[in-house]
């Protein structure tokens, strides 16, 4: 009995314990649901209660609020909410303490709970629209950035390919000069003809000018010197082979018909040797022993210059000279005489005569330039005046500004080497821009790297042109009216007394390479779009294994020997002559300096080995025969472009010396081989004092 009672009590205890555990479990589960945390928006922890009531601290909104069933007092803005009265939204009310009470739905509540208010939906939809719009704008900006990135990538690839082709062709790579370069090619591209040496025939000039037009020339700069048909008191200035007025008329009419502007160049200070060498004008010299420059302080000098300029300018002015063109041609053709170039470079003899030596050199030079430019502006007010710049480079800014020449002249800044800033520094550019409203630049396609060259170094001339294009891009903006253009100079002599340097037909490929580059503003690596090959009537390049131009491998430009441009026979002749001259000079130097049997000593004492002399003369016979054949063909070949005065001078200067030296060695060798008996040693020696004419005792 007692044991049964204990069993019943134990069962009831277990029941109550189980019930208590179940109650605790239910209570724990309800607490878990009530306090469950939800991670939202970047990881911020929000409780379910907070999510339902909207207590999300700014960034998080309650679900009821988003659906329009709940609105905080702050949003209603009513007086009741501000006073602490409950606010009803849908089927709920909120007291001032932020609690939530569920109330019995009314019709209004039902309608409200059925759908959010229009203003709420507008807000939601506007928010969605703004989000989409922002995303659209972001997508559009992303597309623009991708497009810019693609353009930059493709431009970099094109530039990389372009520079690779330049290196493959041996063309210098210059920063900023390429197909996309700014601001583009120079507006004016002038080709300079130096007529003081080897003046071309009129027929050759007329064949050449259309090619220059095709290559991009806009005008020609004619430096006449003694080739102009002067008349009156200046008649002695004209050379015996000077152009007559009809011949010059043909050149000018051809240029005008092609739309090429013609600018005459007349030296008015230095480089007047062609005039001052003559007895009639010797009294105008600065110093008696040199005809290099005239005296600027002598009144007769200005009278001479006025007559000199007058004859040249009047002949080139169509409106004043009906002989230049017919009246209908004058009306039809647009090119007119726009400028005159007055030279004034390299005035070496200055302020040395009795009239000038008391004055400062710089002031003397500037005063003369001012007087000459004022003369031109007074008589021909529409003409611009161009002047070489080298005499300005060392003059101070204040002196230049005080001289008054700024509005009167346009300096043509010339540098023919690769490093332009070595000769015209940035400070000089700044000085020029402060004085002159505009300026010109001048490169060279021949006659700049050696007085005795037969073939121009094309790569050096091309690099000079490319460097100038880069400098013009960088310095042009300094001037109020920018830089007018680039003149490609082709010097035929270094001065009036020097020998001839590279002939014009020989330098035509160099001119084509430089001029086409100046016309495009960069070197075009494509054989199809670069006008060089077509203008010079060259065959199309074969295959792509070799570049159509290889400046680093083909220094003599043998590539152009296959072309058929005007003077191409002269070009091939010069290639052969260059090779023969190099071989002959090497042989002569080797025989006389490095070998031991045909030196001047052997010849003077008639003392050598006949067998050794025979061995040395074998090469001499071959060279002598080749040079003699070339000399016989020189006249007929050069006659395509030059008169007999010119090709006679060229043969005497370039072929005759080699021929004479080879013949002298041949005669000496024949004398040495004939000897059969030789004297005992020592041989009598030539005393140095006797050679110098000095008494050995003194």
C-alpha positions in Angstrom: 0.0 0.0 0.0 2.7 2.3 1.0 4.7 1.5 -2.1 1.7 2.2 -4.4 1.3 5.6 -2.9 4.9 6.4 -3.5 4.6 5.3 -7.1 1.5 7.6 -7.7 3.3 10.6 -6.2 6.4 9.9 -8.3 4.3 9.8 -11.5 2.6 13.1 -10.7 6.0 14.7 -10.1 7.3 13.5 -13.4 4.1 14.9 -15.1 4.6 18.4 -13.5 8.3 18.3 -14.4 7.5 17.4 -18.0 4.8 20.1 -18.2 7.2 22.7 -16.8 9.8 21.7 -19.4 7.3 21.9 -22.2 6.2 25.4 -21.0 9.8 26.5 -20.9 10.3 25.1 -24.4 7.3 27.0 -25.8 8.4 30.1 -24.0 11.9 29.8 -25.4 10.6 29.3 -28.9 8.4 32.3 -28.7 11.3 34.4 -27.4 13.5 33.1 -30.2 10.9 34.1 -32.9 10.4 37.5 -31.3 14.0 38.3 -31.0 15.3 36.6 -34.2 17.9 38.9 -36.0 17.9 39.4 -39.8 21.0 40.4 -41.6 20.3 43.1 -44.2 22.0 45.7 -46.4 25.7 45.0 -46.2 25.6 42.9 -43.0 23.8 45.1 -40.4 22.0 43.1 -37.8 18.3 44.0 -37.5 15.8 42.3 -35.1 12.4 41.1 -36.2 10.7 43.5 -33.9 12.8 46.4 -35.2 12.0 45.2 -38.8 8.3 45.1 -38.1 8.2 48.4 -36.3 10.5 50.2 -38.7 13.2 51.0 -36.0 16.0 50.5 -38.5 18.0 53.6 -37.7 17.7 55.5 -41.0 18.9 53.2 -43.7 16.4 50.3 -43.1 12.7 50.6 -43.5 10.1 48.3 -42.1 8.2 46.0 -44.4 4.9 47.5 -43.2 6.1 50.9 -43.9 7.3 50.0 -47.4 3.9 48.5 -48.1 2.0 51.4 -46.8 0.4 49.8 -43.7 2.4 51.8 -41.2 3.6 55.4 -41.0 5.6 57.0 -38.3 4.6 60.1 -36.6 7.4 62.0 -38.0 6.1 61.3 -41.5 2.4 62.2 -40.8 3.4 65.5 -39.4 0.0 65.9 -37.6 -0.6 67.8 -34.4 -2.0 64.7 -32.8 1.2 62.7 -33.4 3.3 65.6 -32.1 1.0 65.7 -29.0 1.5 62.0 -28.4 -1.9 60.8 -29.7 -1.9 57.5 -31.5 -1.7 57.6 -35.3 -3.8 55.2 -37.4 -2.6 53.6 -40.5 -4.6 50.8 -42.0 -5.5 48.4 -39.2 -2.9 49.6 -36.7 -2.3 52.5 -34.3 0.9 53.8 -32.8 1.0 55.5 -29.5 3.5 58.2 -28.6 5.8 55.7 -27.1 6.3 53.9 -30.3 4.2 50.9 -29.4 1.8 49.2 -31.9 -1.8 48.3 -31.2 -4.0 46.4 -33.6 -7.5 47.9 -34.0 -10.6 46.8 -35.6 -10.6 47.4 -39.3 -13.1 49.9 -40.7 -14.0 50.5 -44.3 -11.3 53.1 -44.6 -9.0 50.7 -42.9 -9.9 48.0 -45.4 -9.4 50.3 -48.3 -6.2 51.5 -46.9 -5.0 48.1 -46.2 -6.1 46.8 -49.6 -3.7 49.1 -51.4 -1.0 51.7 -50.5 -1.8 55.4 -51.1 -1.0 56.9 -54.5 1.6 59.2 -53.1 3.3 56.3 -51.5 3.4 54.4 -54.8 4.6 57.5 -56.6 7.4 57.7 -54.2 8.3 54.1 -54.6 8.1 54.3 -58.4 10.1 57.5 -58.5 12.7 55.8 -56.4 12.8 52.9 -58.8 13.0 55.3 -61.8 15.8 57.2 -60.2 17.6 53.9 -59.5 17.2 52.8 -63.2 18.1 56.2 -64.4 21.3 56.2 -62.3 22.1 52.8 -63.6 21.5 54.0 -67.2 23.7 56.9 -66.7 26.4 54.7 -65.1 26.1 52.3 -68.0 26.4 55.2 -70.5 29.4 56.6 -68.7 30.9 53.1 -68.7 30.3 52.7 -72.4 32.0 56.1 -73.0 35.0 55.1 -70.9 35.2 51.8 -72.7 35.1 53.6 -76.0 37.8 56.0 -74.9 39.9 53.1 -73.6 39.5 51.2 -76.9 40.4 54.3 -78.9 43.5 54.9 -76.8 44.5 51.2 -77.1 44.0 51.3 -80.9 45.9 54.6 -81.2 48.8 53.1 -79.1 48.8 50.0 -81.4 48.8 52.2 -84.5 51.6 54.3 -83.1 53.6 51.2 -82.2 53.1 49.8 -85.6 54.1 53.1 -87.2 57.3 53.4 -85.2 58.1 49.8 -86.0 57.8 50.5 -89.7 59.9 53.7 -89.3 62.7 51.7 -87.7 62.4 49.0 -90.3 63.0 51.6 -93.0 65.7 53.4 -91.1 63.6 56.6 -90.7 64.3 58.5 -87.5 61.5 58.3 -84.9 60.7 61.8 -83.6 58.3 62.2 -80.6 55.1 64.0 -81.5 55.6 63.5 -85.3 53.2 60.9 -86.7 49.9 60.4 -88.5 47.9 61.9 -85.6 50.2 64.8 -85.0 48.9 68.3 -84.4 48.6 70.9 -85.8 49.5 69.3 -89.1 51.9 70.2 -91.9 53.3 73.7 -92.5 50.9 75.9 -94.5 53.7 76.9 -96.9 56.3 74.5 -98.3 58.9 76.3 -100.4 61.6 74.7 -102.5 64.8 76.7 -102.8 66.8 76.9 -106.0 70.4 78.2 -105.6 71.2 79.4 -109.1 74.6 80.8 -108.3 76.0 77.3 -109.3 74.9 74.8 -111.9 71.8 76.6 -113.0 69.5 74.1 -114.7 68.3 74.4 -118.2 64.8 76.0 -118.6 63.5 72.8 -120.2 64.6 70.8 -117.1 63.1 73.3 -114.7 59.7 73.1 -116.6 59.8 69.3 -116.2 60.7 69.5 -112.6 58.1 71.9 -111.3 55.1 69.6 -111.8 56.8 66.9 -109.8 57.4 69.4 -106.9 53.7 70.3 -107.0 52.7 66.6 -106.8 55.0 66.2 -103.8 53.3 69.0 -101.9 55.2 72.2 -102.7 53.3 75.5 -102.5 56.0 77.7 -103.9 59.6 78.2 -105.0 62.3 80.4 -103.6 64.6 81.6 -106.4 68.0 82.8 -105.4 69.2 84.3 -108.7 72.5 85.9 -107.8 74.2 86.4 -111.2 71.6 84.4 -113.2 69.0 87.2 -113.5 68.9 89.2 -116.7 70.0 92.5 -115.2 69.9 95.6 -117.4 71.1 99.1 -117.4 73.8 100.0 -114.9 73.5 96.5 -113.5 74.1 94.6 -116.7 77.7 93.6 -115.7 76.2 91.5 -112.8 74.6 88.9 -115.2 76.8 85.9 -115.9 77.6 84.9 -119.4 75.1 82.0 -119.2 72.4 83.9 -117.3 68.8 83.3 -118.2 67.5 85.8 -120.7 64.1 87.4 -120.1 62.2 85.0 -122.3 63.7 81.9 -120.6 62.9 83.3 -117.2 59.4 84.1 -118.4 58.9 80.4 -119.3 59.9 79.3 -115.7 57.6 81.8 -114.1 54.7 81.0 -116.3 55.1 77.3 -115.6 55.2 78.0 -111.8 52.1 80.3 -112.0 50.2 77.7 -114.1 50.8 75.1 -111.4 49.7 77.5 -108.6 53.2 77.7 -107.2 54.1 81.0 -105.5 57.4 82.5 -106.6 59.6 84.4 -104.0 62.8 86.0 -105.3 65.8 86.0 -103.0 68.2 89.0 -103.5 71.1 89.4 -101.2 71.4 92.9 -99.8 74.3 92.8 -97.3 76.5 89.8 -97.2 77.2 87.2 -100.0 77.4 89.9 -102.6 80.6 88.5 -104.1 79.0 88.2 -107.5 78.7 92.0 -107.6 81.5 93.3 -105.4 84.1 91.1 -107.2 83.7 93.3 -110.3 85.7 96.5 -110.8 82.5 98.5 -111.4 81.2 97.8 -107.9 84.4 97.3 -105.9 84.1 100.7 -104.3 81.0 99.5 -102.4 83.0 96.9 -100.4 83.2 97.0 -96.6 86.9 96.1 -96.9 89.1 96.4 -99.9 90.5 92.8 -99.8 87.1 91.0 -99.6 84.0 91.3 -101.8 81.9 89.4 -99.2 79.8 92.4 -97.8 79.1 96.0 -98.9 79.5 99.0 -96.7 76.1 100.0 -95.2 77.3 103.6 -94.4 78.0 104.5 -98.0 75.2 106.3 -99.7 75.9 104.7 -103.0 75.2 101.3 -101.4 71.5 102.1 -100.9 71.2 103.4 -104.4 72.8 100.2 -105.7 70.4 98.0 -103.7 67.3 100.0 -104.7 68.2 99.4 -108.4 68.9 95.8 -107.7 65.7 95.1 -105.9 63.7 97.2 -108.3 64.7 95.2 -111.4 63.9 91.9 -109.8 60.7 92.8 -108.1 59.3 94.7 -111.1 59.9 91.7 -113.4 58.0 89.4 -111.0 55.0 91.7 -110.6 52.3 90.7 -113.2 50.2 93.9 -112.7 53.2 96.0 -113.6 54.8 93.8 -116.3 52.6 92.7 -119.2 55.5 90.7 -120.5 55.3 88.3 -117.7 51.8 87.0 -118.5 49.1 87.8 -120.9 46.2 89.8 -119.5 43.8 86.8 -119.5 46.5 84.8 -117.7 46.9 87.5 -115.1 43.1 87.4 -114.3 42.9 83.6 -114.4 45.9 82.8 -112.2 45.8 83.4 -108.5 49.5 83.3 -107.4 50.9 86.8 -107.0 54.2 88.1 -105.8 53.7 88.1 -102.0 57.2 88.3 -100.5 60.8 89.3 -101.3 63.7 87.7 -99.5 66.5 90.1 -98.8 69.1 87.6 -97.5 71.4 89.3 -95.0 73.0 86.1 -93.6 76.6 85.5 -92.6 77.7 89.1 -92.8 81.3 88.4 -91.8 82.9 91.7 -92.7 81.1 94.3 -90.7 82.1 97.6 -89.0 85.7 97.5 -90.4 85.9 100.4 -92.9 86.7 103.9 -91.8 83.0 104.9 -92.1 81.7 102.1 -90.0 84.3 101.1 -87.4 83.2 103.7 -84.9 79.7 102.2 -84.7 78.5 99.1 -82.8 78.2 96.0 -85.1 74.7 95.1 -84.0 73.3 98.6 -84.3 75.0 98.9 -87.7 73.4 95.7 -89.0 70.0 96.5 -87.6 70.0 100.0 -89.1 70.9 98.6 -92.5 68.1 96.0 -92.4 65.7 98.7 -91.3 66.6 100.9 -94.2 66.3 98.1 -96.8 63.0 96.8 -95.4 61.6 100.4 -95.3 62.7 100.9 -98.9 60.7 97.8 -100.0 57.6 98.7 -97.9 57.7 102.2 -99.3 57.8 101.3 -103.0 55.9 98.0 -102.8 53.7 98.2 -99.7 51.9 94.9 -100.3 55.2 92.9 -100.2 56.3 91.0 -97.2 60.0 91.0 -96.4 61.8 87.8 -95.4 65.3 87.8 -93.9 67.7 85.1 -92.7 67.8 85.0 -88.9 71.4 84.1 -88.0 72.6 87.7 -87.4 69.7 88.2 -84.9 70.5 85.3 -82.6 73.0 87.0 -80.4 71.4 90.4 -80.3 69.5 91.2 -77.1 65.7 91.6 -76.9 65.8 95.3 -76.0 68.1 96.1 -78.9 65.9 94.2 -81.4 62.8 95.9 -80.1 64.4 99.4 -80.1 65.5 98.9 -83.8 61.9 99.0 -85.1 62.4 96.1 -87.5 59.8 93.9 -85.9 56.8 95.0 -88.0 59.0 95.2 -91.2 60.5 91.8 -91.6 59.8 88.1 -91.1 62.8 86.1 -90.0 63.5 82.8 -91.8 65.1 80.6 -89.1 67.6 78.2 -90.7 69.3 75.2 -89.1 70.4 72.2 -91.3 71.6 69.8 -88.7 69.6 67.3 -86.6 69.8 69.2 -83.3 67.9 72.5 -84.0 67.8 73.7 -80.4 71.6 73.6 -80.3 71.7 76.6 -82.6 68.3 78.2 -81.8 67.5 77.8 -78.1 64.2 78.2 -76.4 65.2 81.7 -75.2 65.9 82.7 -78.8 62.4 81.6 -79.8 60.9 83.5 -77.0 62.9 86.6 -78.1 61.8 86.3 -81.7 58.2 85.9 -80.7 58.4 89.1 -78.6 59.8 91.1 -81.6 58.2 89.5 -84.7 54.6 88.7 -85.4 55.5 85.7 -87.5 58.5 83.7 -88.8 59.5 81.0 -91.3 61.7 77.9 -90.9 64.3 76.5 -93.2 65.7 73.0 -93.6 67.9 71.6 -96.3 67.7 68.7 -98.8 71.2 69.2 -100.2 74.3 71.3 -99.9 74.6 71.3 -96.1 76.9 68.5 -95.1 80.1 69.0 -97.1 81.4 71.3 -99.8 82.7 68.4 -101.9 79.8 65.8 -101.7 78.5 64.1 -104.8 75.4 62.5 -103.2 73.4 64.0 -100.4 73.0 62.1 -97.1 69.3 61.5 -97.4 68.7 60.2 -93.9 70.3 63.3 -92.3 68.3 65.6 -94.4 65.1 63.7 -93.6 65.8 63.8 -89.9 66.5 67.6 -90.2 63.0 67.9 -91.8 61.3 65.8 -89.1 63.0 67.7 -86.3 61.8 71.0 -87.9 58.2 69.7 -88.0 58.4 68.9 -84.2 60.0 72.3 -83.4 57.4 74.1 -85.5 54.6 72.3 -83.6 56.1 73.4 -80.3 57.2 76.9 -81.1 54.6 78.1 -83.5 52.1 79.1 -80.9 54.6 81.6 -79.4 54.1 84.0 -82.4 51.0 86.1 -82.7 50.4 84.9 -86.3 52.2 81.5 -86.0 54.9 80.2 -88.4 54.3 80.8 -92.1 55.9 77.7 -93.4 59.0 75.7 -94.2 61.6 76.4 -96.9 63.6 73.3 -98.1 66.9 74.8 -99.2 69.2 73.2 -101.8 72.6 74.9 -101.9 74.7 74.5 -105.0 77.8 76.3 -103.6 78.8 77.3 -100.1 79.6 80.8 -101.5 80.3 82.4 -104.9 83.9 81.1 -104.9 83.4 77.5 -103.7 83.2 74.5 -106.0 80.0 72.8 -106.9 78.4 70.5 -104.4 75.6 67.9 -105.0 73.8 68.6 -108.4 70.1 69.0 -108.4 69.1 65.8 -110.3 71.4 63.9 -107.9 69.5 65.3 -104.9 66.0 64.9 -106.3 65.2 61.7 -104.3 66.3 63.6 -101.2 64.1 66.4 -102.1 61.2 64.1 -102.7 61.6 62.3 -99.4 61.9 65.6 -97.4 59.1 67.5 -99.3 56.5 64.7 -99.1 57.2 64.5 -95.4 56.8 68.3 -94.9 53.6 68.2 -96.9 52.0 65.5 -94.8 53.5 66.7 -91.5 55.1 63.2 -91.0 56.8 60.5 -92.9 54.2 58.2 -94.6 55.4 54.6 -94.4 53.0 53.3 -97.0 54.3 53.0 -100.5 50.8 53.3 -101.9 49.9 56.6 -100.2 53.3 58.2 -100.1 53.8 60.1 -103.4 57.5 59.6 -103.6 57.6 56.5 -105.8 54.8 57.6 -108.1 56.2 61.1 -108.5 59.7 59.8 -109.4 58.2 57.1 -111.7 59.7 54.3 -109.7 58.7 50.6 -110.0 56.4 49.2 -107.3 58.2 47.5 -104.5 58.4 43.7 -104.7 57.1 41.7 -101.8 57.0 42.7 -98.2 60.1 41.0 -96.9 62.1 44.2 -97.6 60.9 47.7 -96.9 60.4 49.9 -100.0 62.9 52.4 -98.5 65.9 51.4 -96.4 67.8 54.5 -95.4 70.0 52.7 -92.8 71.2 50.1 -95.3 71.2 52.0 -98.6 73.1 55.2 -97.8 73.6 56.0 -101.5 69.9 55.5 -102.3 70.6 52.9 -105.0 66.9 52.2 -104.7 66.1 55.2 -106.8 68.5 54.2 -109.6 65.6 52.1 -111.0 63.3 55.2 -111.3 62.8 57.3 -114.4 62.4 60.8 -113.1 63.9 63.9 -115.0 67.6 63.6 -114.5 67.6 59.9 -113.5 70.4 59.2 -116.0 72.5 61.8 -114.1 71.5 60.1 -110.8 72.8 56.8 -112.0 75.9 58.5 -113.4 76.6 60.0 -110.0 76.2 56.7 -108.3 78.8 55.2 -110.5 81.1 58.2 -110.2 80.8 58.1 -106.4 81.8 54.4 -106.3 84.7 55.0 -108.7 86.0 58.0 -106.8 85.9 56.1 -103.5 87.8 53.2 -105.0 90.4 55.5 -106.7 91.0 57.5 -103.6 91.4 54.3 -101.6 93.9 52.9 -104.1 95.9 56.2 -104.3 96.1 56.5 -100.5 97.0 52.8 -100.2 99.7 53.0 -102.9 101.3 56.2 -101.7 101.0 55.8 -97.9 100.7 52.1 -97.0 102.5 50.2 -99.7 106.3 50.6 -100.1 107.2 50.7 -103.8 105.3 53.5 -105.4 105.5 56.3 -102.8 106.7 59.8 -103.5 110.1 58.8 -102.1 110.4 55.9 -104.7 109.3 58.2 -107.5 111.6 61.1 -106.5 114.7 58.8 -106.3 113.6 56.5 -109.2 114.3 53.6 -106.8 111.9 50.6 -106.6 111.2 47.0 -107.5 109.9 46.5 -111.0 108.0 43.4 -110.1 106.3 45.2 -107.2 105.5 48.2 -109.3 103.8 45.9 -111.9 101.7 44.4 -109.2 100.6 47.9 -108.0 99.9 49.2 -111.4 97.5 46.4 -112.3 94.7 48.1 -110.2 95.7 51.5 -111.6 95.0 50.4 -115.2 91.5 49.1 -114.3 90.6 52.3 -112.4 92.1 54.6 -115.1 90.1 52.8 -117.8 86.8 53.1 -115.8 87.3 56.8 -114.9 88.3 57.6 -118.5 85.1 56.0 -119.9 83.0 57.9 -117.3 84.7 61.2 -118.2 83.9 60.6 -121.9 80.2 60.0 -121.1 79.9 62.9 -118.6 79.2 65.6 -121.1 76.4 63.8 -122.9 74.8 62.6 -119.6 74.9 66.0 -117.9 73.7 67.8 -121.0 70.1 66.7 -120.1 69.9 69.3 -117.4 73.0 71.6 -117.8 74.7 73.7 -120.4 78.3 73.1 -121.4 79.6 75.7 -118.9 78.2 73.7 -116.1 79.2 70.2 -117.1 82.6 71.5 -118.1 83.1 72.9 -114.7 81.9 69.8 -113.0 84.2 67.5 -115.0 87.1 69.7 -114.2 86.4 69.8 -110.5 85.3 66.2 -109.8 86.6 63.9 -112.5 89.8 65.5 -113.9 91.7 65.4 -110.5 91.2 61.7 -110.1 92.1 61.1 -113.7 95.3 63.1 -113.4 96.5 61.4 -110.3 96.0 58.0 -111.8 97.9 59.0 -114.9 100.7 60.4 -112.8 101.1 57.1 -111.0 101.0 55.3 -114.3 103.8 57.5 -115.7 105.9 57.1 -112.5 105.4 53.4 -112.5 106.6 53.1 -116.2 109.7 55.1 -115.3 110.5 52.9 -112.3 110.1 49.7 -114.3 112.5 50.8 -117.0 115.5 51.1 -114.7 117.9 48.3 -114.8 120.8 49.6 -112.6 120.4 51.2 -109.2 122.9 53.2 -107.1 124.5 52.1 -103.8 123.0 53.0 -100.5 122.7 55.4 -98.8 120.8 57.5 -101.2 121.1 61.2 -101.1 118.3 62.6 -98.9 116.3 65.7 -99.2 117.2 68.1 -96.4 114.1 69.6 -94.7 115.8 73.0 -94.4 116.4 73.1 -98.2 112.7 72.3 -98.8 111.7 75.1 -96.5 114.3 77.5 -97.9 115.9 78.0 -94.5 119.7 78.2 -93.9 120.6 75.2 -91.8 123.1 77.3 -89.7 120.3 79.6 -88.5 
